[in-house]
């Protein structure tokens, strides 16, 4: 089954003084931070009192919090403005970013569609042309840049009806997870009916051309950006009717609370498949016949311990992807008359590598992750292996999916030093040809990536990919960014990034460690970095840093650690456990208060990975012992730290970063800066305008290099030869 969603987040001042360190001749900046008041707030967990003096910063609607944000941003921008090569970094990032980025075409009805960004447009534009016409005849179909002058309203997702005559799309303002759904007539581009408001964590799935299934929460009381959203529901909106009459199809009952619910109609319009879970891992699976009036809801899988979804269906037969009794996933078939696990038949059995299949042209394309790198096998629908698909190189692929009737499909290939290119694949012949290669001012032949394996604290082997300019000397002097995530079954696969290209151009090394907690080696690998085993993730990251120094890629003075979201937690925990590990720390949109993360928005759904402080005494103590906010110690020399967040982040609320930065500023010893950069009209990251991305990357690289002691760029960008 092809999923029909195309997913296109008290005032102070700065005293600046240039002084000379006779030992290393670095330039330092003496700093005065905004004064952050403390309040007498205490929580009690199992008889243990825990002070929370910056609780007031959790109120994102208060004028006092707003003034604090302005004051902190002023200090941060004043500091960053003194970095002598900041403009050079910004200029080079802008030059590199300024190339056409064109997505693969897809057919809907009478038209072919594709997305394109001319280079520096804040949001990519959707184009279309008649499907049998020359692509050069394409015209603009939907331009999100017209939604807001500053590009802060983005396109969230697209879904066409089976005949392509109607389109539903969602939009996000300021990076918020809250969306609006708009329905359009594809031919005339006229808006149909009401805009559906207040939609969050939702796909868009059409039933014929009559209506849409979508998911959302009740609008929370209090702040929509921080208040808990705890009860997800699946709705059906019939075109031509007001949203107030939308029916609740699933969820919203007091006997069972689901935090995440999804609904998807199969291509033949016979079945509604419903997934329901209480956390970000594991969930139940249900089915409802749409071709039979008043058909009952049928349970396919009735537990929260595993992950399963429908891959394809024909007649009464379902193809399922599941990790039920298969931690690395398998494909099974079952009949809709009795679809429970007792009646499942293995089609593609589990292997030692993690499976992520898709369908197209009447085949199954099984992507296997082998040490974080893609391999593709093509199977018939009966499970017979057709061929191993030859890929353009070692890296990561995406897009091996198409409609059942398609004869070709498009896929992308990339790695850390290769800009993403699009390939056209002949489904029957199994041949690939280059369809489009980006014209970017970056030569991959001058760079290389190397995969290494190192031992963590407990002896577990961890893979890491290290990328750099050819000819780099392993003499311990290279500025290096170590990046990690380690959570939520998410894998860090190799992929090209313009900003990382700029970093390597300047002589930097970029290392990505595939930590436990991720999905690189399946469910066991994920579980090994959750709850009472979360310390494994931090140990893996620390060991990666020690490896890079031991092998003389870098040194403590030239090392930065960086991560976002759960990776922000990773950086926060690492820098508080090992403040001597690196010179610079960049925790971005991080989960930093592990005792209260579940009190905001959908945070309670992260309990599979983290556990909660309310679970029991043991879990409370475990969380408190690594929670970054609660482990900042007075008088400790922490790395130079730039905390980043967005004022509209309603995934990981900015209060995490606010409180962490305030605590770090109050306890940091020495003169290493502790700054927080708070982006306005920005969320967790999705939909962020190009202009804001470039500005943020400029500040991160400038801050990083300056606090590694560079008075000039390691390699001036003007020396780059093309």
C-alpha positions, 0 to 999 in steps of 0.5 A: 500500500502506498501511503498517500502523504507527501511530507514536504519544526531582569535586564543586563548588558554585555561588557566586551573586552579584548584581552591577551592570554599569554599562554595561547594568545587566544582572544577572550571576551569578559562577559556579564549575563542578564540577571535571572531571578530565582523563585522558591519552587520545590517539588517532592518526589518520593520524599526527595525535595528538588528545587526548581528556581527558574520555574517561572521561565516555563511560562512562555506567555509572560511578559517577564519571560519575553523580556528575559529572552530579549536580554539573552538574545542581546548578550548573545548577538553582541558576543557573536558580532565581535567574531572577526570572520563571522561575515566570511562564514555567512557569505560562504554558507550563502554561496554554497546554499545558492543552488537549485534543489529539485525533488523527484517528480510524482504523478497525480491524475493528469499532472506530474508534480515536483518541488524546487528551491531556486537556491535561497528561497525560504521555502521550496515551491511545488511545480507541475506540468501535464504528465506527458509534456516536457518538464520545461513547461512546468509552472508554479502550482503552490508557493509557500513563500507567498504565505508569509513575507519572512518565510515563517509559514511552511508547507507541512504535508500534501495528499491527493485524491486517487484521481488527483482532482483534489489536494489537501495540504497542511501549513505550519506557522512559526515552526509550530506542530499545530497545523491548518488543513486546506483543501484545493481543487487541483485543476482550478486551484480554488479552495474548497470548503472550510480550513480545518484548524488546530491539527497536530501530529497528523497524516492526511488520508482521503476516502475517495474524493469525499472526505479526509481522515486526520488526527489531532488533540483537543486545544489545550487550556493555557498556552498552546505552545507548552500545555499538555496535549495528551488525548489524540483522536482520529477524525473524519471531515466530509467535504462541504461540512463545517469542522464542528461536525467532523466525526471522531472515528477513534480515540477520545474515550475515558477507558483508553488514552492514546497519545498518537493515533493515525488513520490511513485508507488503503489504495483500493478504498476498502480498508481504514487502517488505524494505529494507536499508541501511548508512546513513540514506540510500540502500538496497537493496529486496527482495521475497519472495512469501508466497503461494508456499512456499519462494519466493526473495528477489527483488532490486528495487533493488541499490544503496545510492545511492538511496531507494525504497519500495513505495507500493501493489500490485494483483495482480502490479503494484507502484507504487514511489516512488523517487529513482533517476534522479529526485532529487526523486522520482517514482512508477513501476510495475513487475511483480513478475515482473521488478521491476528498474529496467530495467522501471520505467514512469513513472507520476508523473514527477519535477518541480522540487518534492520528492514525498511520495505516499500512497494512500487510497480508490483514489487517490494523493495526491501531496504536493509541498514548495514552498519548505517548504510543502505542496501536494497533487495527487490522481491516479488509480492510472493517473497521471491528475491528478484535481485540485489539493486546496484546502488551508485555507491556507499551511502543512504538512499530514499524514495524506493516507492511508487504506485502499483501500475508504475514502470519506473520510480525515482530514488535519491542517493547521498552520503556525507560528501556527496550531494543528493542526486536523483536516479531513475530506476527501471522496475522490470529491468533493475537498471538505474540512470542518473536523472538529476545531479545538483549543480553545487559549488562543492567538489566531492572528489576533494573529500572523503568519509571513513567508517570506523568502529570503536569500543564503548565503556562496556566493550560494545562496538559502536560505528562512526563515520568521519568526514574531512578534506583529503590530505588532512593530517592526523596530528591532533590539530583539526577543528572537529564536530562530533555529532550524535543522537542516540534515541527513539529508534532513529538512525543517523544515516549518511547524508549530505549537508550544505552546512557540513560541506562548509565546515569541511571546506574550512578544514573541519572534521565532521564525525557522526557516531551511531549510538545505542538508543538509535535504530541502526541495529534494530529494537535491541540496539534501541532498547539498550539506550532507553530508561535505566540503560540511557547511560549507555548512550552517553558512554558511547558518545564520550568514547567516540570523543576519546577515540577521535583524540586518541587517533589524533583527528583532534584534541580537547581544545579543538573538539565540539560536541553537538546534537539536537532534541534528544541529541541536545539531551546527549550533549547536556548530559555529556558536558555535565558528566565530562566537562573536560571532554571538549572545548565547545558544546552545542545543545540544540532544542534539547530535552534538558529537564528530565524530571519535568519533560513529561509535563509539556505538550506531547512529552509524556509520550517519550516515556518509553525511552526515558521513563518518568520521575513519577514511575518509582524511586529508582527511576526518579533517582536514575533520571535525576542523576543524569538530568543536565539541568540538575547536574550543573555544579557550582565552580566547574569549568564547563565548555564554551556553550551555545544553547539554541532553541526556538520560541515556537518550539512546541515539541521540546518546549524552550523552557528546557533550554531557558532553565539550563542556560540560566543555571549554567550561567550562574555556576560556570567557573572561568571565562568560557561563554555560556550563551543561549540563542533563541530564534523567534518565529521558529519551532523544533526545526521543521519548516525553518526558512532558509534565511534563518538556517543560514544565520543559525549555522553562521553563529554556531560555526563562528562560536565554535571556531572562536572558542577553539582559539581561532582568530582567523578561519582554519582555512580561509574560504577564499582559498577554496578552489573549484 
